[in-house]
Amino acid sequence: MNVEELKTFCREFDGVTETLYGEPGNVLTYYVGGKKFAYFKTSEPEKWRFSMRVSPDRFVELTGVPGVKPARYMGRFHWITIVKVEQFPAGYLAELVEWSYGKARHKR
C-alpha cells in the first residue's frame, strides 16, 4: 500500500474527518468522534511517515521490526511510526489501522 492508497483507506471509515496542520507540526491527521487514530508527517525529513495507535502487545512486537519505531511524543501511549508504508505488508497495515480506528471510535 502506498501513501495515497493509505490516505484513501483512512478516509473511508465512518465518521472520519481529516485535518492538515501546518507549521510547526506539519501533520495530516485523521479523527473519528474528535479522537485521533492516525496521522502522516508532511514535512522533511520525515515526510509521509505514518503513525497510529496499536495494542500494548503489538507495540512491543512492532517496535522491534526494522522501519518501525515508537512515535515521537506518543510512544508512551502505544503509538508507532512506520517510516515507509510502501515497504510494510498491506494486509497487516490495514488490520492495524482498523484497530486504531476502532479504539478511537469507542473511546469515551
C-alpha positions as CSV (number, residue, x, y, z in Angstrom):
1,M,0.0,0.0,0.0
2,N,1.4,3.4,-0.9
3,V,0.8,6.7,0.8
4,E,-2.1,7.8,-1.5
5,E,-3.8,4.4,-1.0
6,L,-3.4,4.6,2.8
7,K,-4.8,8.1,2.8
8,T,-7.9,6.9,0.9
9,F,-8.2,3.9,3.2
10,C,-8.2,6.1,6.3
11,R,-10.8,8.5,4.8
12,E,-13.2,5.6,4.1
13,F,-14.1,4.7,7.7
14,D,-17.4,6.0,9.0
15,G,-17.3,9.4,10.6
16,V,-13.7,10.3,9.7
17,T,-12.5,13.8,9.5
18,E,-9.1,14.8,8.1
19,T,-7.2,17.9,9.2
20,L,-4.0,19.2,7.7
21,Y,-1.9,21.2,10.2
22,G,0.9,23.5,9.1
23,E,3.9,24.8,10.9
24,P,5.2,23.8,13.3
25,G,3.6,20.4,13.4
26,N,3.2,19.7,9.7
27,V,0.8,16.7,10.1
28,L,-2.2,15.3,8.2
29,T,-4.4,13.9,11.0
30,Y,-7.4,11.5,10.9
31,Y,-10.1,11.7,13.6
32,V,-13.2,9.9,14.5
33,G,-15.5,11.4,17.1
34,G,-12.9,14.0,17.8
35,K,-10.3,11.4,18.7
36,K,-7.1,11.0,16.6
37,F,-6.5,7.5,15.2
38,A,-3.7,8.1,12.6
39,Y,-1.5,10.8,11.1
40,F,1.1,11.4,8.5
41,K,4.1,13.7,8.9
42,T,4.0,16.1,5.9
43,S,7.4,17.8,6.1
44,E,11.0,16.8,5.5
45,P,13.0,14.9,6.8
46,E,10.1,12.7,7.9
47,K,7.7,13.3,5.0
48,W,5.0,10.7,4.8
49,R,5.9,8.7,7.9
50,F,2.7,7.2,9.2
51,S,1.7,6.9,12.9
52,M,-1.1,5.1,14.6
53,R,-2.0,3.6,17.9
54,V,-1.6,-0.1,18.5
55,S,-2.3,-2.5,21.4
56,P,0.5,-2.8,24.0
57,D,1.4,-6.3,22.8
58,R,1.7,-5.2,19.2
59,F,3.7,-2.2,20.3
60,V,6.4,-4.5,21.8
61,E,6.3,-6.7,18.7
62,L,6.4,-3.9,16.1
63,T,9.0,-1.6,17.6
64,G,11.4,-4.5,17.1
65,V,10.7,-4.5,13.3
66,P,13.1,-2.6,11.1
67,G,11.4,0.6,9.8
68,V,9.0,0.8,12.7
69,K,9.7,2.9,15.8
70,P,7.8,4.4,18.8
71,A,6.0,7.5,17.6
72,R,7.7,10.7,18.8
73,Y,5.9,12.0,22.0
74,M,3.2,9.4,21.6
75,G,5.1,6.2,22.1
76,R,4.2,6.1,25.7
77,F,0.6,5.7,24.6
78,H,1.5,2.8,22.3
79,W,1.7,4.8,19.1
80,I,4.1,3.6,16.4
81,T,5.6,5.3,13.3
82,I,6.1,3.3,10.1
83,V,8.9,5.0,8.2
84,K,8.0,3.8,4.7
85,V,4.4,2.5,4.4
86,E,5.0,1.0,0.9
87,Q,7.5,-1.4,2.5
88,F,5.1,-2.6,5.2
89,P,2.8,-5.6,4.4
90,A,-0.5,-4.0,3.2
91,G,-2.9,-6.5,4.9
92,Y,-1.2,-6.1,8.2
93,L,-1.2,-2.3,7.9
94,A,-4.9,-2.3,7.1
95,E,-5.5,-4.5,10.2
96,L,-3.5,-2.1,12.4
97,V,-5.3,1.0,11.1
98,E,-8.7,-0.7,11.6
99,W,-7.8,-1.5,15.2
100,S,-6.6,2.1,15.8
101,Y,-9.8,3.5,14.3
102,G,-11.9,1.2,16.5
103,K,-10.0,2.1,19.6
104,A,-10.6,5.9,18.9
105,R,-14.2,5.4,17.9
106,H,-15.2,3.6,21.1
107,K,-13.1,5.6,23.5
108,R,-15.2,7.9,25.6
